[in-house]
Amino acid sequence: MSSNFKRREFLRLAGLGLGLGMTRTLAHAADETEVHSLPRPHTSYPQFGRLPLVRASQDRIVKETVGLRPFRESGPNLSHEKIGDKSVFHNYGHGGSGWSLSWGTSSQVTTEALSTGAANFAVVGCGAVGLTSAILLQRAGKEVTIYCKERHPNITSSVATGVWSPDSRICLKDHATESFADWWNTTCRTSFKFYQSFLGLPGSPIEWVDSYAVSNTPWDAERPKDPNDTQPEYGHFRDYVKDLTPRFVDLDRSENPFREPYARKGSRMIFNISAYHQTLLREFTSLGGRIVTRDFQSPSQFQELPEPVIVNATGLGSQKLFGDKQMHPVRGQLTVLIPQPELNYSFSNNDAYVIPRRDGVVIGSSKNGIIDSTNLSVDPRQSFDAVAAIARSMTQSKIAKG
Ligand SMILES: Cc1cc2nc3c(=O)[nH]c(=O)nc-3n(C[C@H](O)[C@H](O)[C@H](O)COP(=O)(O)OP(=O)(O)OC[C@H]3O[C@@H](n4cnc5c(N)ncnc54)[C@H](O)[C@@H]3O)c2cc1C
């Protein structure tokens, strides 16, 4: 790769708004890009004659869910502390990226936990993060018991969209420092690599699908800020790992089957959460893992566990359990339609998105995050509008006209 290219890439990354103090990280990111991605030619395969329609209709709704993302201002807490004679390794606060980053943060935390030399480990929490931590400890030959208040399907991990979204609500923009970006880059790459080992398994726990994004306005057009949007500014790091996934390609009018004039096509990795959760659980139990129901009111109760080393993967539970003031719930609502086995692409327009999961067609509003809201009631208007927004794109597309 030419030094000119490296410089251009460096300057482009520097333009991401992460601040002038980030030069070392940005250079590192450019180097990563150089190592991992020789320029890849890409081909778009127009196939709209064969695209199935999303059957977005209100009477196909089978489930509406609300979950609270475990957002932490400065990013996940992966620190270590002694509580009495127990060593506690924290692994919580993954925001909207908990499934995506689970293998990455769990690899780091369990490597440290294993360095204690213990033979038995407790993991508190049975969500995406607790299960992956437990499995990594078992893969290292250790005995693991999971303790948790609740488990699938009654936890946040069960009500996630199920897409590779490794920088979603991962920290506040103010905390997007050089060292954070470096850490995120490494963690993200580790997690991504683990996920590729779950492809092609029975039940398709993880798969890649084509992905279409459409818009009524040009991609670079300024969008008016919604006056009701109270979201803080989050850190964004996605460009550091853009070499990991196929690029989105703009479609010209002859290739664009949708009613919206602007369309892009790419690919995205999705998590079929029911099947993926079962896959994780099967590995955990087949390696001798036990799950014990237990609700901890205070960290001092960790003293009562027989295991000397504990991984704390309690997600938003850590806000109360450890009094972590950096933790905030970020509410998210999803609408799930009857599965459509033939649906093989994800889709988004200006108002909503669709993920073709095997366990249900998941629809979310593009305004799907309210910070510090703990309201777990479904907002029927939000569900209705999101499904209607997808229906509009579908019924007026060329696919519908045949
Ligand atoms: C609407 C929505 C969409 C999302 N979409 C995506 C996505 O597409 N991709 C992605 O990567 N992420 C997504 N996320 C984020 C992801 O779901 C979370 O980051 C992830 O589930 C966090 O996992 P966890 O294991 O830390 O927490 P949880 O799943 O909440 O698990 C915590 C565990 O700890 C236990 N626990 C808590 N407190 C205690 C206690 N005091 N005593 C005992 N046990 C306790 C709980 O019972 C549970 O077993 C989404 C989240 C939401 C809400």
Ligand as a Chemical Component Dictionary entry (heavy atoms), coordinates in Angstrom:
data_LIG
# 
_chem_comp.id                   LIG 
_chem_comp.type                 NON-POLYMER 
_chem_comp.pdbx_formal_charge   0 
_chem_comp.three_letter_code    LIG 
# 
loop_
_chem_comp_atom.comp_id 
_chem_comp_atom.atom_id 
_chem_comp_atom.alt_atom_id 
_chem_comp_atom.type_symbol 
_chem_comp_atom.charge 
_chem_comp_atom.model_Cartn_x 
_chem_comp_atom.model_Cartn_y 
_chem_comp_atom.model_Cartn_z 
_chem_comp_atom.pdbx_ordinal 
LIG C1  C1  C 0 -33.714 -2.988  22.227 1  
LIG C2  C2  C 0 -32.289 -3.474  22.324 2  
LIG C3  C3  C 0 -31.601 -3.820  21.188 3  
LIG C4  C4  C 0 -30.280 -4.279  21.272 4  
LIG N1  N1  N 0 -29.668 -4.707  20.130 5  
LIG C5  C5  C 0 -28.412 -5.191  20.186 6  
LIG C6  C6  C 0 -27.796 -5.711  19.028 7  
LIG O1  O1  O 0 -28.405 -5.789  17.962 8  
LIG N2  N2  N 0 -26.520 -6.136  19.114 9  
LIG C7  C7  C 0 -25.816 -6.099  20.300 10 
LIG O2  O2  O 0 -24.647 -6.457  20.306 11 
LIG N3  N3  N 0 -26.400 -5.666  21.432 12 
LIG C8  C8  C 0 -27.674 -5.203  21.407 13 
LIG N4  N4  N 0 -28.284 -4.749  22.539 14 
LIG C9  C9  C 0 -27.504 -4.672  23.772 15 
LIG C10 C10 C 0 -27.391 -6.018  24.471 16 
LIG O3  O3  O 0 -28.654 -6.614  24.554 17 
LIG C11 C11 C 0 -26.793 -5.815  25.858 18 
LIG O4  O4  O 0 -25.607 -5.065  25.791 19 
LIG C12 C12 C 0 -26.487 -7.183  26.456 20 
LIG O5  O5  O 0 -27.666 -7.942  26.521 21 
LIG C13 C13 C 0 -25.864 -7.075  27.828 22 
LIG O6  O6  O 0 -25.633 -8.377  28.261 23 
LIG P1  P1  P 0 -25.314 -8.700  29.760 24 
LIG O7  O7  O 0 -25.021 -10.149 29.831 25 
LIG O8  O8  O 0 -24.292 -7.737  30.257 26 
LIG O9  O9  O 0 -26.652 -8.297  30.550 27 
LIG P2  P2  P 0 -28.064 -9.048  30.719 28 
LIG O10 O10 O 0 -28.511 -9.717  29.501 29 
LIG O11 O11 O 0 -28.956 -8.028  31.340 30 
LIG O12 O12 O 0 -27.760 -10.158 31.796 31 
LIG C14 C14 C 0 -27.503 -9.807  33.147 32 
LIG C15 C15 C 0 -27.588 -11.045 34.002 33 
LIG O13 O13 O 0 -27.246 -10.678 35.331 34 
LIG C16 C16 C 0 -28.280 -11.084 36.211 35 
LIG N5  N5  N 0 -28.316 -10.179 37.362 36 
LIG C17 C17 C 0 -28.449 -8.840  37.353 37 
LIG N6  N6  N 0 -28.429 -8.362  38.612 38 
LIG C18 C18 C 0 -28.295 -9.442  39.424 39 
LIG C19 C19 C 0 -28.218 -9.618  40.835 40 
LIG N7  N7  N 0 -28.291 -8.582  41.671 41 
LIG N8  N8  N 0 -28.085 -10.876 41.334 42 
LIG C20 C20 C 0 -28.022 -11.940 40.490 43 
LIG N9  N9  N 0 -28.084 -11.822 39.151 44 
LIG C21 C21 C 0 -28.212 -10.601 38.631 45 
LIG C22 C22 C 0 -29.533 -11.037 35.358 46 
LIG O14 O14 O 0 -30.591 -11.786 35.942 47 
LIG C23 C23 C 0 -28.991 -11.642 34.065 48 
LIG O15 O15 O 0 -28.917 -13.043 34.161 49 
LIG C24 C24 C 0 -29.616 -4.338  22.525 50 
LIG C25 C25 C 0 -30.312 -4.009  23.680 51 
LIG C26 C26 C 0 -31.643 -3.588  23.597 52 
LIG C27 C27 C 0 -32.392 -3.266  24.859 53 
# 
loop_
_chem_comp_bond.comp_id 
_chem_comp_bond.atom_id_1 
_chem_comp_bond.atom_id_2 
_chem_comp_bond.value_order 
_chem_comp_bond.pdbx_ordinal 
LIG C1  C2  SING 1  
LIG C2  C3  SING 2  
LIG C2  C26 DOUB 3  
LIG C3  C4  DOUB 4  
LIG C4  N1  SING 5  
LIG C4  C24 SING 6  
LIG N1  C5  DOUB 7  
LIG C5  C6  SING 8  
LIG C5  C8  SING 9  
LIG C6  O1  DOUB 10 
LIG C6  N2  SING 11 
LIG N2  C7  SING 12 
LIG C7  O2  DOUB 13 
LIG C7  N3  SING 14 
LIG N3  C8  DOUB 15 
LIG C8  N4  SING 16 
LIG N4  C9  SING 17 
LIG N4  C24 SING 18 
LIG C9  C10 SING 19 
LIG C10 O3  SING 20 
LIG C10 C11 SING 21 
LIG C11 O4  SING 22 
LIG C11 C12 SING 23 
LIG C12 O5  SING 24 
LIG C12 C13 SING 25 
LIG C13 O6  SING 26 
LIG O6  P1  SING 27 
LIG P1  O7  DOUB 28 
LIG P1  O8  SING 29 
LIG P1  O9  SING 30 
LIG O9  P2  SING 31 
LIG P2  O10 DOUB 32 
LIG P2  O11 SING 33 
LIG P2  O12 SING 34 
LIG O12 C14 SING 35 
LIG C14 C15 SING 36 
LIG C15 O13 SING 37 
LIG C15 C23 SING 38 
LIG O13 C16 SING 39 
LIG C16 N5  SING 40 
LIG C16 C22 SING 41 
LIG N5  C17 SING 42 
LIG N5  C21 SING 43 
LIG C17 N6  DOUB 44 
LIG N6  C18 SING 45 
LIG C18 C19 SING 46 
LIG C18 C21 DOUB 47 
LIG C19 N7  SING 48 
LIG C19 N8  DOUB 49 
LIG N8  C20 SING 50 
LIG C20 N9  DOUB 51 
LIG N9  C21 SING 52 
LIG C22 O14 SING 53 
LIG C22 C23 SING 54 
LIG C23 O15 SING 55 
LIG C24 C25 DOUB 56 
LIG C25 C26 SING 57 
LIG C26 C27 SING 58 
# 
